[in-house]
């Protein structure tokens, strides 16, 4: 698969929707968009599993993980417009068939019209621009800015920016975190690995972040030219690192440089040198190259981050539920207290029933159960030492009071 020549043409309507996809799923979906526009009437599109994993920087042997990724794309995915009535849930894929060395993928029939809707408004880019990006936020921001590249600028309200990048409620709520962990990380990646770069300014009203303004510029060198420059300038130093730090012999170095791309080698050198207590560093490095340990680590980190985001969302939901229950309980108590304060005659009528229902507890309090006025004073909260009796009475009459309301 030639990533440099794989052209992705994506409808602006689809770019403007919020989609819940992982990093690898975004890349697979982009490749499917390219194939669909090339052959719109085809039902299943065939890929080499090795090429597909390599093109998505998924590691060339991570077969099981690829199967799980495509399986998750058969589950319903939410496509959201900016209004709730525009929310739609579709499976991205109709089916996936794995054969020996190949995978056949069918776009879902309800999603295909979104892909083919490129008669007038669309954005196009070469797949290689997103293939090396390591964050869903980077890919989404790249597409959103690429759409407006011809204008050289794009503005977002903070609400719309978070919506389009699918940043969950409670995530990066502080402007500093949004700036450093989302925008600036994407800024570095996009500048280094794609055909555009950007600068940005925050829009504030009374110190509150209300929007972000982006200035979009084209990179002066093509991706291919940049890669060739890096390759030519670093080849000798790369050989020396392989020899001196990873202890490869001349034949092994020749094999590595012939079989693997420079970027693939460099990232696995970085990964290997960060590990501790490796007995056979040469063997470990060769295995890292073969299985792309660096990419596997990246996938694990993404899965951990997704799990953390899910857990945080669940915790926030639990807090909201607790607050809701507490509010309901407080409203319930207020209604009962209002009843006690304003309808004294009815409260007195209920006291004998209350004594009868709770005689065992009340007999051990030392109270004169014939003294209705004293019991009324306790129920109204005028004797704090008997607040437990007050709570008991409020529970006793709660059904009557709430029903009457």
Phi and psi in degrees as a GROMACS rama.xvg file:
@    title "Ramachandran Plot"
@    xaxis  label "Phi"
@    yaxis  label "Psi"
@TYPE xy
-92.3933  99.6718  UNK-2
-63.3391  -32.4592  UNK-3
-65.6676  -28.1965  UNK-4
-104.617  -1.17901  UNK-5
-82.5207  106.84  UNK-6
-94.6906  123.381  UNK-7
-99.0296  120.856  UNK-8
-115.7  110.167  UNK-9
-116.579  129.703  UNK-10
-62.9575  141.455  UNK-11
-64.6062  -26.4066  UNK-12
-63.3756  -40.6604  UNK-13
-71.0644  -38.9951  UNK-14
-62.5415  -34.6317  UNK-15
-80.0534  2.16815  UNK-16
-99.1079  151.692  UNK-17
-88.0284  124.771  UNK-18
-123.64  142.151  UNK-19
-99.2548  85.0507  UNK-20
-127.266  149.627  UNK-21
-79.4759  174.756  UNK-22
-57.6306  -51.3827  UNK-23
-67.8253  -38.7989  UNK-24
-61.3531  -37.4024  UNK-25
-59.9118  -41.4703  UNK-26
-71.1198  -41.8952  UNK-27
-62.389  -42.0423  UNK-28
-62.5335  -39.0428  UNK-29
-63.6414  -41.2125  UNK-30
-66.0189  -37.7392  UNK-31
-66.3214  -35.7347  UNK-32
-61.1525  -44.6806  UNK-33
-61.293  -45.3258  UNK-34
-66.6445  -39.1643  UNK-35
-63.7966  -40.9408  UNK-36
-71.5477  -29.0309  UNK-37
-69.3299  -41.2752  UNK-38
-136.299  77.5888  UNK-39
-64.1205  -23.396  UNK-40
-90.162  -8.36641  UNK-41
-70.3091  140.075  UNK-42
-86.111  -52.4259  UNK-43
-110.573  135.38  UNK-44
-108.381  128.661  UNK-45
-97.6505  135.245  UNK-46
-128.758  149.027  UNK-47
-72.8592  127.941  UNK-48
-60.3745  -38.522  UNK-49
-64.6287  -44.9549  UNK-50
-64.647  -39.9706  UNK-51
-64.3443  -44.1437  UNK-52
-65.7825  -39.5494  UNK-53
-67.9166  -43.1001  UNK-54
-64.1841  -31.7851  UNK-55
-92.0955  9.18872  UNK-56
52.84  43.7242  UNK-57
-102.174  2.66173  UNK-58
88.3746  142.275  UNK-59
-85.4194  -1.23868  UNK-60
-129.19  7.4946  UNK-61
-85.2087  60.6736  UNK-62
-65.8997  -46.0941  UNK-63
-62.5302  -41.9989  UNK-64
-64.8616  -36.7142  UNK-65
-63.3467  -43.6645  UNK-66
-58.9769  -42.6969  UNK-67
-65.9177  -38.7347  UNK-68
-62.7625  -47.8296  UNK-69
-69.1803  -32.9312  UNK-70
-61.0108  -40.6567  UNK-71
-67.6862  -22.1089  UNK-72
-78.6714  -10.4881  UNK-73
-83.1512  -21.9668  UNK-74
-72.9344  153.824  UNK-75
-58.3061  134.284  UNK-76
-116.263  137.983  UNK-77
-85.4301  128.167  UNK-78
-108.581  117.948  UNK-79
-116.91  134.407  UNK-80
-87.7994  -172.212  UNK-81
-79.0638  -6.96006  UNK-82
-118.593  146.229  UNK-83
-61.1899  -30.9497  UNK-84
-70.2134  -11.0889  UNK-85
-92.2349  2.77142  UNK-86
-72.0876  130.627  UNK-87
-136.896  145.755  UNK-88
-122.555  118.287  UNK-89
-132.409  148.605  UNK-90
-71.1651  139.071  UNK-91
-72.0028  -35.1359  UNK-92
-116.035  144.289  UNK-93
-85.825  -31.7373  UNK-94
-173.791  155.405  UNK-95
-136.034  128.94  UNK-96
-124.185  118.008  UNK-97
-95.0874  126.507  UNK-98
-116.903  -174.668  UNK-99
-70.1015  104.933  UNK-100
84.544  -4.58028  UNK-101
-135.26  162.442  UNK-102
-138.667  131.111  UNK-103
-104.305  127.121  UNK-104
-125.48  132.101  UNK-105
-112.461  127.099  UNK-106
-71.1768  140.508  UNK-107
-64.0326  141.502  UNK-108
-61.5066  -27.5066  UNK-109
-83.3778  -18.9355  UNK-110
-90.1982  -29.4522  UNK-111
-54.6612  -40.7756  UNK-112
-58.3424  -33.6618  UNK-113
-63.523  -38.8929  UNK-114
-70.354  -39.0285  UNK-115
-82.5259  -3.74365  UNK-116
-81.2126  65.8751  UNK-117
-125.809  26.334  UNK-118
-66.2677  -36.9165  UNK-119
-123.541  -61.7437  UNK-120
-102.24  114.633  UNK-121
-154.131  165.015  UNK-122
-125.64  136.352  UNK-123
-125.948  145.683  UNK-124
-158.718  159.109  UNK-125
-83.4989  139.931  UNK-126
-56.516  -31.4597  UNK-127
-60.0739  -21.1013  UNK-128
-68.2409  -27.7976  UNK-129
-108.165  -11.4395  UNK-130
-62.0989  -32.6942  UNK-131
-96.4147  -1.65046  UNK-132
-72.073  140.51  UNK-133
-111.301  17.0324  UNK-134
-145.869  139.844  UNK-135
-62.0159  -34.6518  UNK-136
-65.4202  -37.007  UNK-137
-64.1421  -44.5355  UNK-138
-64.762  -46.0843  UNK-139
-63.55  -43.3319  UNK-140
-67.5943  -38.4565  UNK-141
-57.1489  -49.2821  UNK-142
-63.2803  -43.0288  UNK-143
-64.9883  -36.9103  UNK-144
-79.501  -35.6031  UNK-145
-60.904  -35.4944  UNK-146
-59.2099  -32.9564  UNK-147
-108.289  16.8489  UNK-148
-58.5196  -36.6258  UNK-149
-66.2032  -22.2729  UNK-150
-91.3349  -24.2139  UNK-151
83.075  3.48142  UNK-152
-160.637  154.556  UNK-153
-153.807  134.79  UNK-154
-111.183  145.667  UNK-155
-132.4  143.109  UNK-156
-74.4091  157.953  UNK-157
-65.2206  -34.3937  UNK-158
-65.6729  -44.4842  UNK-159
-69.5003  -35.9113  UNK-160
-62.393  -47.5868  UNK-161
-64.6221  -37.6771  UNK-162
-64.1493  -49.7309  UNK-163
-67.037  -30.8229  UNK-164
-89.4263  1.9388  UNK-165
55.7631  45.785  UNK-166
-86.2556  115.076  UNK-167
-64.3829  155.052  UNK-168
-58.8587  130.442  UNK-169
94.0602  -17.7299  UNK-170
-84.3099  133.189  UNK-171
48.7554  46.8919  UNK-172
-71.4372  -26.462  UNK-173
-80.6122  133.551  UNK-174
-53.4173  -36.3868  UNK-175
-62.2853  -43.0974  UNK-176
-66.3562  -41.662  UNK-177
-61.8218  -40.0953  UNK-178
-67.0612  -50.1191  UNK-179
-82.0807  -36.4397  UNK-180
-94.5832  -16.1833  UNK-181
-116.276  -63.8915  UNK-182
-68.1508  -50.3177  UNK-183
-71.4052  -32.722  UNK-184
-64.0144  -44.8094  UNK-185
-65.3538  -36.9529  UNK-186
-59.2776  -45.8097  UNK-187
-65.6431  -45.0267  UNK-188
-63.0764  -48.8113  UNK-189
-63.3642  -40.9098  UNK-190
-64.7531  -38.7953  UNK-191
-81.198  -28.4527  UNK-192
-120.398  -4.42826  UNK-193
-125.443  -175.819  UNK-194
-92.7371  8.2884  UNK-195
-134.946  165.242  UNK-196
-144.763  168.866  UNK-197
-148.934  159.556  UNK-198
-122.009  166.714  UNK-199
-149.845  158.829  UNK-200
-133.025  141.421  UNK-201
-86.0932  141.527  UNK-202
-106.491  124.405  UNK-203
-126.32  148.176  UNK-204
-128.482  114.215  UNK-205
52.2745  48.3057  UNK-206
72.1035  -3.40462  UNK-207
-91.3909  130.383  UNK-208
-72.6176  119.007  UNK-209
-116.796  -15.2003  UNK-210
-168.962  170.233  UNK-211
-136.396  133.145  UNK-212
-113.407  124.515  UNK-213
-108.397  137.937  UNK-214
-106.506  124.672  UNK-215
-109.872  128.436  UNK-216
-129.103  148.22  UNK-217
-83.6592  140.8  UNK-218
-70.6285  140.616  UNK-219
-70.4141  -29.6129  UNK-220
-108.274  146.77  UNK-221
-72.2436  160.53  UNK-222
-57.4318  -41.8924  UNK-223
-62.5544  -43.7823  UNK-224
-64.5588  -41.0702  UNK-225
-61.9519  -45.6273  UNK-226
-61.8305  -41.0068  UNK-227
-65.1689  -39.5595  UNK-228
-63.2721  -45.6157  UNK-229
-60.7298  -46.0639  UNK-230
-60.0903  -46.6459  UNK-231
-68.0809  -37.373  UNK-232
-80.5815  -23.5961  UNK-233
-107.58  1.16659  UNK-234
-59.6945  -46.4296  UNK-235
-65.2409  -44.2291  UNK-236
-65.7919  -34.2224  UNK-237
-63.8396  -43.753  UNK-238
-61.2005  -41.6658  UNK-239
-67.2259  -36.0728  UNK-240
-66.66  -43.1839  UNK-241
-61.1486  -35.9742  UNK-242
-80.3834  -47.9847  UNK-243
-80.9084  -40.0277  UNK-244
-98.973  -29.6724  UNK-245
-108.647  -0.434976  UNK-246
60.5332  34.9194  UNK-247
-81.1664  144.77  UNK-248
-85.3254  173.752  UNK-249
-57.2389  -42.7436  UNK-250
-65.8887  -41.4614  UNK-251
-63.8756  -40.2492  UNK-252
-62.3699  -44.3984  UNK-253
-60.3534  -42.1898  UNK-254
-64.0419  -45.4596  UNK-255
-62.1811  -46.9313  UNK-256
-66.1298  -27.9756  UNK-257
-79.7127  -38.0618  UNK-258
-88.3211  -27.5752  UNK-259
-121.963  149.585  UNK-260
-73.497  155.068  UNK-261
-56.7907  -46.1964  UNK-262
-61.4447  -39.0042  UNK-263
-64.6027  -42.2622  UNK-264
-65.783  -47.6444  UNK-265
-61.5224  -43.0683  UNK-266
-69.5724  -31.4184  UNK-267
-80.865  -23.4393  UNK-268
-63.6043  -48.2569  UNK-269
-57.8061  -45.4857  UNK-270
-62.7948  -46.7328  UNK-271
-63.5624  -44.1267  UNK-272
-68.2532  -17.2915  UNK-273
-83.1885  -15.2315  UNK-274
-78.5177  152.6  UNK-275
-114.689  154.067  UNK-276
58.1362  41.7736  UNK-277
-88.2553  121.788  UNK-278
-75.0072  -42.1684  UNK-279
-120.739  87.847  UNK-280
-66.4054  -32.5079  UNK-281
-65.8375  -49.0891  UNK-282
-62.9009  -39.4975  UNK-283
-63.6129  -44.3185  UNK-284
-64.283  -41.6344  UNK-285
-63.598  -37.6417  UNK-286
-68.7911  -38.4536  UNK-287
-61.5856  -40.5246  UNK-288
-62.8253  -45.9415  UNK-289
-63.9722  -44.0087  UNK-290
-99.2998  -2.14521  UNK-291
52.8596  63.1195  UNK-292
-54.753  -36.5346  UNK-293
-58.1079  -44.8444  UNK-294
-69.4914  -36.8689  UNK-295
-62.4146  -40.4898  UNK-296
-63.1644  -40.9761  UNK-297
-62.3189  -42.0962  UNK-298
-62.2513  -43.464  UNK-299
-60.8935  -41.4872  UNK-300
-63.3693  -41.0401  UNK-301
-63.8229  -42.7856  UNK-302
-63.8021  -39.2116  UNK-303
-63.67  -42.8129  UNK-304
-63.9036  -40.4394  UNK-305
-64.4025  -40.6935  UNK-306
-63.9814  -40.6481  UNK-307
-64.6375  -42.5172  UNK-308
-61.9006  -41.9445  UNK-309
-64.0432  -44.4045  UNK-310
-62.7197  -42.1312  UNK-311
-64.3854  -40.1798  UNK-312
-63.5994  -40.304  UNK-313
-65.7754  -40.1687  UNK-314
-64.5168  -42.0526  UNK-315
-63.5052  -39.3248  UNK-316
-65.1193  -40.4547  UNK-317
-63.7238  -40.0935  UNK-318
-63.7293  -42.6916  UNK-319
-62.8432  -40.7462  UNK-320
-64.1586  -41.8613  UNK-321
-63.2719  -43.0882  UNK-322
-63.9849  -38.3512  UNK-323
-64.7452  -44.5139  UNK-324
-64.2581  -41.2909  UNK-325
-63.4346  -38.6053  UNK-326
-66.5486  -43.3432  UNK-327
-62.5804  -42.6824  UNK-328
-63.9852  -39.768  UNK-329
-66.729  -40.5787  UNK-330
-63.6905  -39.5503  UNK-331
-62.013  -46.8543  UNK-332
-63.2969  -38.6314  UNK-333
-64.1513  -39.7615  UNK-334
-65.587  -42.1479  UNK-335
-66.6347  -42.7617  UNK-336
-63.3703  -39.854  UNK-337
-62.6512  -40.0439  UNK-338
-61.782  -46.4082  UNK-339
-62.2272  -42.0428  UNK-340
-72.1459  -33.8296  UNK-341
-104.856  -11.7662  UNK-342
-130.145  60.8366  UNK-343
-59.0855  -41.2216  UNK-344
-60.8389  -42.8045  UNK-345
-68.3473  -34.8761  UNK-346
-63.953  -43.2129  UNK-347
-61.0073  -39.0837  UNK-348
-63.7566  -28.3952  UNK-349
-83.3164  -19.9372  UNK-350
-57.6456  -45.6644  UNK-351
-59.4405  -39.7882  UNK-352
-64.1868  -40.1436  UNK-353
-62.0777  -43.5736  UNK-354
-63.3776  -43.3179  UNK-355
-62.996  -42.0377  UNK-356
-72.0241  -24.9766  UNK-357
-125.481  32.9903  UNK-358
-59.7616  -39.5382  UNK-359
-61.9546  -44.5151  UNK-360
-68.3416  -43.8102  UNK-361
-70.74  -30.1536  UNK-362
-63.616  -25.401  UNK-363
-92.4068  7.8718  UNK-364
-94.4362  -15.4382  UNK-365
80.2566  8.32977  UNK-366
-81.3686  152.103  UNK-367
-84.3264  102.673  UNK-368
-71.6052  -8.6543  UNK-369
-86.0103  -15.1985  UNK-370
-87.7758  89.7771  UNK-371
-62.6644  -37.8211  UNK-372
-63.7846  -40.1358  UNK-373
-65.6672  -43.1074  UNK-374
-63.2784  -37.6855  UNK-375
-63.8383  -41.139  UNK-376
-62.2253  -40.2876  UNK-377
-64.4665  -44.6186  UNK-378
-62.4614  -33.2818  UNK-379
-80.1492  -3.88143  UNK-380
85.9068  18.7563  UNK-381
-83.0206  -11.69  UNK-382
-124.946  95.468  UNK-383
-60.1522  -28.8652  UNK-384
-68.0692  -13.7501  UNK-385
-113.577  30.2618  UNK-386
-61.3403  -26.7885  UNK-387
-68.4499  -30.6674  UNK-388
-70.175  -40.3492  UNK-389
-58.997  -47.3344  UNK-390
-61.8032  -38.1627  UNK-391
-63.784  -41.3882  UNK-392
-68.2699  -40.5106  UNK-393
-61.351  -39.0542  UNK-394
-66.9596  -36.1012  UNK-395
-64.2551  -41.3874  UNK-396
-96.3741  -0.697189  UNK-397
-57.0331  -43.0407  UNK-398
-63.1719  -41.2235  UNK-399
-65.2013  -45.2781  UNK-400
-66.6864  -49.9656  UNK-401
-66.4648  -32.4228  UNK-402
-67.7144  -38.7155  UNK-403
-70.0362  -21.9193  UNK-404
